[in-house]
Amino acid sequence: MAWLIRKHALPAAARHACTIHDYLVFSICELSRPISDPTNAASWGCYVLDQNDWNDKALNQLGIPLSLMPLVVSSGSQAGELSQAASRRWAIPAGTPVAAALGDNQASLLATLTDMDHDLALTLGTGGQLSAVVKSSVTVPHGTCELRPFPGDRMLLVAAVLSGGSAWAWLAHTVQDWLQTFGVSTVNESEIYQRLNQLGMQAKADLQ
């Protein structure tokens, strides 16, 4: 947005900005202004955790009007109600309460962790994330890990790298190349991934 504003390329009709999932809530509830919860707001880089609001000074330095930013509400807050148009499209009763959208990282952990006080979550996509749910009072040295908002007055401690899934793919391709180099019959890539997953789970069991 800062680049668009500096280049005078921001559409003249632009009134608000938001994430794609905040836009979905905005649209299906026909809100007058997008709503964002802390798990989404923190991903913008202009959000102050302890104030639960946008960093006015940073936005001003970037030349971004505060009026463009979505309204920040608490996680789990009701954003609005399902509109008549959305009701007809999806056959869900109009007026159904719709909560503010959650960040994808936080939502995935809410859906998968069985013991949030003790479980660690390893997410491998293009990159990789190691996440732990911690108390809101936790602090970490600068530059080591990232603290992200998490529902229930908690925080998410995250160590993120860019090479998670890409590294896993590299390993599978390397194993395949080695097998071919040694004259071993070609092994299907999906079989290599399956075997690597089995070995990984076995290593986990051995550590326990």
ROPA-339514 format. One record per residue (C-alpha): residue in one letter; x, y, z. Coordinates in steps of 0.05 Angstrom, whole numbers, padded with zeros to 5 digits, always signed. Layout:
// residues N
AXYZ/...
// end
This chain:
// residues 208
M+00000+00000+00000/A+00057+00048+00016/W+00087+00035-00053/L+00020+00044-00088/I+00009+00109-00050/R+00079+00136-00066/K+00070+00119-00140/H+00000+00149-00141/A-00025+00080-00163/L-00075+00067-00108/P-00144+00063-00141/A-00183+00127-00130/A-00243+00087-00107/A-00204+00050-00053/R-00235+00060+00015/H-00208+00003+00057/A-00155-00052+00057/C-00158-00121+00089/T-00134-00193+00084/I-00169-00240+00037/H-00205-00277+00094/D-00225-00211+00126/Y-00253-00191+00058/L-00295-00254+00057/V-00326-00236+00124/F-00335-00164+00101/S-00371-00188+00038/I-00417-00241+00066/C-00439-00195+00123/E-00443-00133+00079/L-00404-00093+00130/S-00390-00019+00122/R-00317-00029+00142/P-00272-00091+00143/I-00259-00122+00211/S-00194-00157+00231/D-00175-00195+00294/P-00105-00193+00324/T-00084-00258+00292/N-00092-00225+00224/A-00074-00154+00243/A-00006-00176+00269/S+00013-00203+00201/W+00012-00133+00170/G+00075-00110+00206/C+00041-00046+00231/Y+00005-00073+00292/V+00023-00062+00366/L+00011-00124+00407/D+00003-00093+00476/Q-00043-00038+00450/N-00084-00084+00405/D-00086-00031+00352/W-00049-00004+00292/N+00017+00032+00299/D-00004+00103+00280/K+00068+00128+00277/A+00090+00073+00230/L+00030+00082+00185/N+00042+00157+00183/Q+00115+00146+00163/L+00093+00100+00108/G+00041+00150+00084/I-00017+00101+00096/P-00081+00133+00122/L-00108+00099+00184/S-00177+00102+00151/L-00154+00049+00101/M-00140-00002+00156/P-00192-00051+00181/L-00222-00043+00251/V-00186-00089+00300/V-00231-00131+00346/S-00217-00186+00396/S-00208-00258+00371/G-00274-00294+00368/S-00315-00230+00365/Q-00377-00230+00323/A-00364-00190+00260/G-00435-00189+00236/E-00491-00232+00209/L-00497-00271+00144/S-00530-00228+00091/Q-00591-00247+00050/A-00548-00253-00013/A-00499-00301+00020/S-00557-00339+00051/R-00588-00352-00018/R-00520-00371-00047/W-00501-00422+00006/A-00569-00443+00034/I-00549-00420+00104/P-00601-00381+00145/A-00594-00306+00138/G-00575-00273+00204/T-00528-00330+00224/P-00473-00299+00268/V-00406-00294+00233/A-00342-00287+00274/A-00281-00247+00254/A-00233-00289+00213/L-00173-00322+00246/G-00102-00323+00219/D-00087-00388+00183/N-00030-00409+00229/Q-00072-00400+00291/A-00134-00432+00261/S-00096-00494+00241/L-00069-00504+00311/L-00138-00494+00343/A-00163-00550+00298/T-00106-00599+00308/L-00072-00592+00376/T-00101-00639+00429/D-00062-00610+00488/M-00045-00537+00476/D-00006-00532+00541/H+00044-00585+00522/D+00040-00599+00446/L+00087-00571+00394/A+00062-00563+00323/L+00108-00572+00262/T+00078-00545+00198/L+00112-00560+00132/G+00089-00523+00071/T+00134-00485+00024/G+00167-00461+00088/G+00165-00489+00158/Q+00138-00467+00225/L+00149-00496+00295/S+00095-00468+00340/A+00077-00471+00414/V+00019-00439+00451/V+00045-00399+00511/K+00019-00351+00563/S+00010-00279+00543/S+00063-00257+00593/V+00119-00295+00557/T+00175-00253+00527/V+00230-00276+00480/P+00297-00246+00461/H+00293-00203+00398/G+00308-00240+00334/T+00301-00311+00362/C+00228-00328+00353/E+00164-00291+00336/L+00106-00280+00384/R+00038-00280+00350/P-00030-00267+00380/F-00071-00328+00396/P-00144-00334+00418/G-00160-00341+00492/D-00111-00287+00517/R-00051-00329+00497/M+00006-00322+00449/L+00037-00366+00396/L+00112-00375+00398/V+00135-00388+00327/A+00202-00406+00296/A+00192-00399+00221/V+00239-00415+00163/L+00231-00410+00088/S+00257-00480+00071/G+00208-00527+00105/G+00169-00562+00050/S+00221-00543-00002/A+00275-00578+00039/W+00231-00640+00045/A+00221-00640-00031/W+00297-00631-00041/L+00310-00692+00004/A+00261-00735-00035/H+00290-00714-00102/T+00361-00725-00076/V+00344-00796-00052/Q+00313-00810-00120/D+00376-00785-00156/W+00420-00829-00111/L+00379-00890-00126/Q+00385-00877-00200/T+00460-00865-00194/F+00469-00932-00160/G+00428-00968-00211/V+00369-00982-00166/S+00302-00990-00201/T+00265-00925-00206/V+00222-00913-00145/N+00159-00872-00150/E+00166-00804-00116/S+00103-00815-00074/E+00134-00879-00047/I+00197-00841-00027/Y+00156-00790+00010/Q+00117-00845+00045/R+00181-00880+00067/L+00212-00814+00090/N+00150-00800+00131/Q+00153-00869+00162/L+00227-00859+00180/G+00211-00791+00210/M+00156-00819+00254/Q+00201-00877+00274/A+00255-00827+00295/K+00203-00790+00336/A+00182-00855+00371/D+00256-00871+00385/L+00266-00803+00418/Q+00207-00817+00465/
// end
